[in-house]
Amino acid sequence: MPKTFDRAPELPKMRRRIGRDTTELLITSLALLSTAVLFGVLIRKPSDWFDIASQTEYERLMLGMLATTIILWLSIIRLELTAKSKAESLYKVQMNEYEIMRTKWLEIASQKMDIEAKRSMEPMKVLQSQQVPVQETNPPKKEKNED
């Protein structure tokens, strides 16, 4: 929004979302890491990454990683939707401010046009005839210097 009224205010732009913050970056990194670990647990390759001795330990690890991955990805979706709703509410506020600024700018522009129209009409006004005393002044005569 302009701070002066010399030009019309600019229409705000609708953004898809507000930028990512540190929390979103951290949760996204953890979700990607847990997805990679879950994939490694599911394929059991390479086998030396995880020291899994029994099938019950494998199932418990797989279910824990699956639950962690799902929770992290759901939190990413939640953060994404929150950022999107914040961007929409910010756009509504900016549109309200734009409408106010535009209305004020239009009022000021119309006042400016009225003032300019009045100024342009002033020379055309007919003043009441007044007698203005005129005094004749004689210009000083130039002296000729003889060289």
N, C-alpha and C positions, 0 to 999 in steps of 0.2 A: 504494500500500500504506500502511496506517495505521502510524503510529509508536507508537501506544498500543494496548492491547488492550481498550479499553472498548467497542468495537463490532466486529462481524465485518468481516473484510477484504473489499474490493470485488473482484468478478470482473474481470480485465483484459479490455479490448475488443480484438478483432482489427481491426487497421487494414489497409487494402488495400496501403499502401506507406508508407515513411518519407518525410518531406517532401523537396522538391527542394533541391539545393544549388547553389552557384554554377557548378560544372562542368556540371551538367545544363542550367541556364539558358543558359549560353554555347553549348553544343553545339546546343541546340534553336534558338537564334537563328541560328546559322550554317547549320543545316539548312534553316530557312525561307528565309533569304537565298539560299542556293545553289539551292533549288527555284525561287525567283522568277527568278533569273538563268538557270537552265536553261530555264524556260518562255519567257523573253525570247529566248534563243538559238534555241529550236525554232520560234517563230513569226516571228522576225526583224522584230519590230515594237517600237518604232520603229527604223528602220534606222540612225539616227544614234547610237544607244546603243553599238553595236559597229561598229568599223571593220574589217569582214571583207571581205578582198579576193578570196580564192579559195575554191573548194569544199573544198580540203584543209585550209585554215586553219579553215573552218567546222566540218568534221568533227572535227578535232583539239580545237577548243574545246568542241564538243558532247560528245564522249566524255570529255573531262577534267571537265566540269561534271557529267555523268551519274555518273561514277565518284565524284567528290567528294560528290555528293548521296546516293548509295547508301551510301557509307561513313559519312557523318554520321547518316543515318537508322538504319542498323544499330547504330551506337554508342548512339543514343538508346534503341533497343529493348533493347540489352544493359544499359544503365544502369537502365532500367525494371525489367527482370527481376532485376537485382542488388538494387535497392531493395526489391522485393517479397520476395525471399528473406531479406533482412535483417529485414524486418518480421515474417516468419513465424518466424524464429529468435528474435527478440526476444519474440514472443508465447509461444513455448515456454518461454523463460526466465521470463517473467512468470507463466505458469501454474504452473511448478514452485515459484516463490516464493509464489504464492497458496496452493498446497496445503500448503506448510510453515507459512505464517502461519495458515491455517485450522485446521490440526491443533493448533497451539499455542494458538490462540484457544479451540478446543473444550476442550482440556485445562484451560486457565485458567478457562473458564466452568463446567466441571463441578466444579473445585475450589472455586470461589466458591459454587456451589449447595450443595456439601457443607458448607462452613463456615456458610452461612446456615441450613441444616437443623439443624446441631448447635446453633447459637445459639437457634433457635426451640424446640428440645427442652430446653434447659437449665432454663427455669422449671418444666418438668414433672417434673424429676428429684426424687426423694424423697431427702432428706438423712436421714442417721441422726439419730435423735432425740437432741438435745443439750439439756441444761438451760442456759437462758440466765438469768443472774441479773438480776432486775428490781429496780431501786431506785426507790422512790417519791420523787418530788420534789414539794415543795409549791410551787405558784406564789406568787410574792411578792404580798403584799396591796397593793392600791392605797390610797394615802393620799388622803383627801378633803381638798381645799383649800377652806377657807371664805373666801368673798369678801365 
